Amino acid sequence: MILILGKSDLSIALEKILENTVIVGKPEYDFSLKEDCDKLVALYTPNVVINTFGVIDNNLWNTLTVNYISPVYLTLKFYEKMNSGSIINISSAATFWVSYPGIDTTRLCYNLSKEALSTFGNHVNRQIIDDTKNVTITTIEPGKFSSKFNKYTQSKIVIDKIAETIKYAINNSITNISIIK
């Protein structure tokens, strides 16, 4: 079973190309709450976990918690539970230019949270390199693509390309992919 975290446009695109998927998210699960994250880990034993959720808003606590703390927590908890499979975290190509002159604080915290998530992916893979589990932890850093999250802004990267890249990562045990166009 493939557990997709976040009811996003990307989740819908993934559901179309992957078999045996379950999509969870708001309002049933609030990823800013540890209790809801714990419920997910207790209820599901997936072969693949794909984290598609993310926020950017003026509530900086929420942005940092949902984009960094929750994905790290869920990754570690599902990793403990799984013996084989994949855990995929969707970060952002914003990790390549986290700050710049005049950046507003909301965007800075979003970019910073995604940079931290990508860095976590690198470090956790170093930590588990000698582990006997057959679980791959992947970080994917897509550039902006048209979605509700991006207010359906036109982009050269189409959502189906992101979904196909995730499928490729599942089938090929890749730890990091950046998609920039």
SVG drawing of the C-alpha trace seen along z (x, -y; Angstrom):
<svg xmlns="http://www.w3.org/2000/svg" viewBox="-12 -45 39 51">
<polyline fill="none" stroke="black" stroke-width="0.4" points="0.0,0.0 1.2,-3.5 0.3,-6.1 0.2,-9.6 0.3,-12.4 -1.5,-15.6 -4.6,-16.1 -2.9,-18.0 -3.0,-18.3 0.2,-16.2 -1.5,-13.5 -4.3,-13.3 -1.7,-13.1 0.1,-10.3 -3.2,-8.4 -3.7,-8.2 -0.3,-6.5 0.2,-4.4 -1.7,-1.4 -3.1,-0.7 -2.9,-4.3 -4.5,-5.9 -4.5,-9.7 -4.8,-11.3 -4.8,-14.9 -7.0,-17.7 -9.5,-17.9 -9.1,-14.3 -5.4,-14.8 -3.7,-18.1 0.0,-17.6 0.8,-20.4 -0.4,-18.2 1.9,-15.5 -1.2,-13.5 -2.5,-13.3 1.0,-12.3 1.1,-9.6 -2.4,-8.4 -1.2,-7.9 1.8,-5.9 -0.4,-3.7 -3.1,-3.1 -1.0,-2.5 1.7,-0.1 2.6,-1.1 5.2,0.1 5.7,-3.5 5.0,-6.9 4.9,-10.0 4.8,-13.3 3.2,-15.9 1.9,-18.3 3.3,-21.8 2.1,-25.3 3.2,-28.9 1.4,-31.4 1.9,-34.3 1.7,-31.8 5.4,-31.1 5.0,-28.5 2.7,-26.6 4.9,-26.9 8.0,-25.7 6.1,-22.9 4.2,-21.5 7.1,-21.8 9.9,-20.6 9.1,-19.1 6.2,-16.9 7.9,-15.4 11.0,-14.6 8.9,-13.1 6.8,-11.0 9.9,-9.9 11.6,-8.7 8.5,-7.0 7.6,-5.2 11.2,-4.2 11.2,-2.5 8.0,-0.6 9.0,0.4 11.3,3.2 11.4,2.4 10.0,-0.2 10.3,-3.9 9.7,-7.2 9.6,-10.2 9.6,-13.8 8.7,-16.6 10.9,-19.6 11.4,-22.5 13.9,-23.9 13.7,-27.0 16.4,-25.3 18.9,-26.6 18.1,-30.3 16.7,-30.4 17.2,-34.1 17.9,-37.2 17.6,-41.0 14.1,-42.1 12.7,-38.6 9.6,-38.7 9.7,-36.7 6.9,-34.4 8.8,-33.3 12.1,-33.1 10.6,-30.7 9.0,-28.6 12.4,-28.3 14.3,-27.7 11.9,-24.9 12.3,-23.2 16.1,-23.6 16.1,-22.0 14.0,-19.1 16.4,-18.5 19.4,-18.7 17.6,-16.2 17.3,-13.8 21.0,-13.9 21.9,-13.4 19.4,-10.6 20.7,-8.7 24.2,-8.9 22.8,-7.7 21.1,-4.6 23.7,-3.7 24.7,-0.5 21.3,0.3 20.0,3.8 16.5,2.4 15.7,2.1 14.0,-1.3 15.0,-4.2 14.5,-7.7 14.2,-10.1 14.0,-13.9 12.6,-15.4 13.1,-19.2 10.8,-20.3 10.7,-23.7 7.4,-25.6 4.7,-23.6 1.0,-24.6 -1.1,-23.5 -3.5,-24.9 -0.5,-25.5 1.0,-27.8 -2.4,-29.4 -2.2,-27.5 0.6,-29.8 1.8,-28.7 5.0,-26.9 7.4,-25.1 7.2,-22.1 4.0,-20.1 2.6,-18.2 2.6,-14.9 6.4,-15.2 6.7,-15.5 4.4,-12.5 6.4,-10.4 9.7,-11.4 8.3,-10.2 7.2,-6.9 10.7,-6.6 12.3,-7.2 10.1,-4.5 11.2,-2.0 14.9,-2.9 15.8,-3.6 17.1,-7.1 17.9,-9.3 17.8,-12.8 16.3,-14.4 16.1,-18.1 13.8,-19.1 14.6,-22.6 13.6,-24.1"/>
</svg>
